[in-house]
Amino acid sequence: MAESPDWNQWRGPARDGQLSGAVWPDALQDRLELIWEQPHSASYSGPVVSGDLVFTTETIEKETERVTAHRLDSGEVAWDAEWPGSMSVPFFAASNGDWIRSTPACTDSHLVVLGMRDVLVCLDPKSGDQLWRVDFPAEMGTSLPAFGAVCSPLIDGDAVYVQTGGALVKLSLADGKLIWKALENAAGMMSSGAFSSPTIATIAEKRQLVVQTREELCGVDRETGNVMWKQPIEAFRGMNILTPLVIGDRIFTSAHSGRAELFEIRRTPEGNWQVDEVWMQKSQAYMSSPILIGDSIYMHLKNQRLSSLSALDGAIHWTSTPFGKYWSMVSNGDKILALDNGGELLLIQSSKSELEILDRIKVAENSWAHLAVQGDRLIVRDLKSLKVYQWK
């Protein structure tokens, strides 16, 4: 998962919402210019970039899933590709929509997209030609995830990893062939599939997959699929959603109706893996993955407030008044760009004393897709369009 200058996957080049060294102004008003906008049907998956193309997905008339490649500079459509791929979610989740959720991942030669029906499609990012596809329910015999496929795939070298409705799998990026599967789960609304997306990190001198199932936080060997260590995570109805935040040999996570926890992962002298809880406190996340600045964790909570926590001991620096139900956040190591689900973009100065909002501006409507930042461009996907803004 080598870093790329492109915003080429879920949460950016390193899947952690970080763009170290990026220079941002101290204000948004009169500094952001909308350079183009293109209409689209509904999607919750974030836009991704490869070279001069930006890719977005959509679900059309509850029948079809489509991927469109736009020219980053002009918005011109370079190509589009589509396939049957719609499904309905349970009635109690219908308010969150029944359209595509997973954010694609891309390299110069491959674009992988996971549709709602747990079908992974690989396209040529330059032409849109289909290279291969894997229908996991049909080929693995797994049940269709009740809430649709959610996990955002991860490309690392010549392989792609994704949490399907039945297991974590490693596929060949060249042809989609299954290499291994692990962390198989039972069928059923409260246990199948995954709401989290994996990442890769070097922990205790071992480069590994860090994966959250609906019940556990796990370290998985990339070559063999062996589960090296795991830790139960309390979550209401399996709503274990965050991408884990890796801090050296430590991992932070939090879940709906659970708690905020920091674990240290280490090897014993005998070579066995061990998970130790460093601290635990009552803060509860929901859908918004946290970011780290210095030794502070910034996390949007289930109660819609933003909180700053000490990564060292879990102490709460401050907690804000309520905002929206969801935030996507990007940091340059000093400031935070946060897009809430109502379409308001906030520029926040990192601080241990208080929430310091430098500026705010309306950029979208109903924007549950993750914000993307590509150089001096901000790429925003709401339910009706794809928009590209540029710093003046």
Helices and strands as residue ranges (DSSP letters): E 32-39, E 48-50, E 53-60, E 64-71, E 77-84, G 91-96, E 105-106, E 111-114, E 119-123, E 130-135, H 136-140, E 154-156, E 159-163, E 168-172, E 178-182, E 199-203, E 206-212, E 216-220, E 227-232, G 236-238, E 245-247, E 250-253, E 260-267, E 273-281, E 291-293, E 296-300, E 306-310, E 316-319, E 327-331, E 335-340, E 344-349, E 356-362, E 372-374, E 377-381, E 385-391
